[in-house]
């Protein structure tokens, strides 16, 4: 027997003023199907009045240069699935190595196929801007990837005009293994990569939990620490012209991000 027997649905007829959803703006995240971390990491950094709306692109482990190149083809489809009919203020591509392999311009063009006219950022572009903002020229890099992927990311930093002082990779090829690196181990790697001539440390990859140790590592080393997810939010907020302070994730947020 139906549980609704003898009961008719009625309209509530209760007057109310709707609460605004994401009153200060909407950020769209396009992340990898195998990424265990970036959604949680970005939500921790984002101010509460900004909404994060996520979709995923097809990819498979192991993470190699070839697999990173292939996954970009799914970006237009994924972009079309983020709040269709409403859109977002900024779209984020959540993969540093994927950007280094495919190039920032191609990533933006593919996302704009699915979200015409939307402002776009990615971890490599955001990190370039972040390193410039903190006045760094000589950079030490820490990355979780296999060495040829690490080298591709390092080239992406060097090609933007920065000088590299050291590059350390963990040699991992699967996203879950990258996310499983304890944050304190990432901090130890940053300390190992550091040298007196490095102006800043860049910890690459959205799949690792580096943003939470950025501020502590800065305090130990006495120099800026830039991480992929921290830089992404800093840059995205600038593109949205968001003015409220963000604290707890390093000195980067003391600097004004670019608005274009």
N, C-alpha and C positions, 0 to 999 in steps of 0.2 A: 504494500500500500504506500502511496506517495506521502512523504512528510508534509506536503502542502495541501493535503486534503482539507477542504473547508476554509483554507486561508487564501485571501486575495492580496497580492502585493499592492501597496498604496504609496503614493508620493509622500515624502517626509514633510514637505511644506514648512521647512524651518528656514527662516531668514538668516543669512550670514554674509560676512564679507570675506571673499576668498583670500587665503594667505598667498603671497607671491612665491613662486617657485624660482629658486636661484635669483634672488632680487638684484644682485650685482653683476650677473653675467653667467654665461654658459661656456664651458670648455669641453670640446669633443676630443676624446682620446682614441686613437687607432693603435692598438697594440698587437703583439704577436699572439697567435693561438696558444703558444706554449709558455707565455710569460706569467710567472707566478707572483710577481711583485709589484709591477708599476702602478696598478690601480690603487692598492693600499698605500703605497709610498706617496703618490701624488695627492691622495685625499688627506693624508696627514699634513702635508705642507700647505695645501690650498686653504684660504680663509673660508669660514663656514658659510658665508653668504654667496659663494661661487659654487655653481653646480658642475659636477664632472659626469659626463655621459660617454659610455665606452662601447666600442665595437672591436672586433678582432679580425685579423687577416690570416689567411691560411699559410701555415709554414710547418716544417717538421724538423725535429732534431735528427742528426747533429747540425749545429750552427756552423756553416762553412761559407766561404765567399760565394760559392755557386748557389747555395740555398738562400742566402741573403739577396742575391741578385734576382732569383726567380720569384720570391714572395712579393716583390713590388707590383707585379701584374695585378694583384688582387686589391690594390688600394682604391681604385675608383669605385668598385662594388661596395667595399667596406664604408667608404665615405658617404655613400648614398643612404646607408642604414642609420646614420646618427640623426635622430630627431627629424625625420623627413617632414617637410611642411613647416618646421619651426626654425631649424638651423642652430648654429652655435656662433659665438663671437670669435673664437679662435679654435683651430684644429691642431692637435698635437700628434705627430707621428712618434710613437714611443719605442724607437730602436736606434741606438747610436751607431752600431756597426752596420745596420741596414742602410742608414743614411750615408755612411762613409763609402760603402760599396756602390750605391746607386747615384749619389750626389744630391745635394739639397735642392737644386733646381728641378730635377726629375721628380723627386718626392713631392714637391709643392705642386707641380703640374699634374701629377696623377691624382692627388687629393682634390685639386680644383676641377678635375673632370667630374667627380662625384658631388662636389660642393662648390659650384662656381662662385668666385668672388670672395670666398672665405679666407681670412688671414690664417697663415700656416706657420708653425714652427716645428723644429726637430731638435734632438739633443746636440747634434754637432753644431748647427747654427747658433743655438742658444748658448752653448759653451764658448764658441768663438766670441760672442758678444760679452759673455760674463768675464772671460779672461781679459778682454780689452777694458772692461769697466773697472776691474780691480787693479789695472795698471801692470799686468804681468806680461813679460816678453819671453822669459825662459821657463819652460814647463816640464815638470816630471809627470809621467803618465802611469797609472795603474789600471789594468783591465783584466777581466776574468777569462777572456777567450783563448782559443788556440792561437799559436803565434802568428800565422799568416793573417788572421782576422785582426789581431792586435796591431800588426804592422799597418794594415789598411786604415785603422782608426788613427794611428800615429801620423801617417801621411796626411790624413784629413786635417789634423791640427797643424802640422808643419806647412802644408800648402796654403794655409790662411795667414802665413807670415810669422808664426811663432817658432822659437828655437827650442829644440828638445834637449833636455839634460839627462834623462833616463827614461826607459820604458820597461815596465814589468808586466808580464802576463801570467795568469794562473794555469793556462793550458786546458781549460774546460770547454766542452763542445755541446753541453746540454743545459737548457735554461734552468731546470730544477736544481742542478748542481751549482749553478751560479747563485741562485737565490739562497741556497743552503750555506754559502760562505758566511760565517758569523761576522757581524759588524766589527767586532774588536780585531778580527783577523784582517779585515779591510784597512782598519786604522794602522795595524802593524805593517801592512804592505806599503801604505802611504809614507810611513816613517822610514821604511827601508828604501823607498824610491827617492826620498828627499835628499838634496845636497845643498851645500851653502849657496851655490850659484842659482838654484831654482827660485824663481819668483813666486810660483804657485804650484799646487798639485792638482791634476785633473784625474778624477776617478770615473772611468767610463763604464757605461751600461745601465740601462733602466731596470734590468732584471735583478740587480744587486741592491742590498740594503745599505747604501753608502750615505744617503742624505742624513740619516740620523746620527752619524759620527762626524759630519763635516765640522760642526762648531767645536767639538772636543778636540779634533785633530788640529784645527787652526790654533787653538789655545796652546797645544803642545809644541807646535812647530813655529808659531809666530808668523805665519804667512797664510794667504788665502787657500782654501780648499774648495774646488769646484767639482760638483758631481752632476751626472746627467739629469736626474730628476729634479734636483734643486734648481739647476739652470733652466730647465724647461718651464717650471712654474714662474720663476722670476721673469723670464722673457714673455711668457703668455700674459702675465698680469700687466706688463708694460704695453703689450699690444692692445690690451683692453682699457688702458689708461686707468688702472685700478690704483687708488691713492693710499689705502690704509696700510699700516705697517705689518710686516710678517717677521716674526722673531723665532729664534731657536734653531735656525738652520744655516747659520754662518753669516759672515760679514758681507756676503754678496748682496743680501737684502738691504744693506745700508747704502747701496749704489742705485742710481736711477736707471732703469732698463730702457732700451730704445722703444719708441712708440710706433715705429714703422719698419 
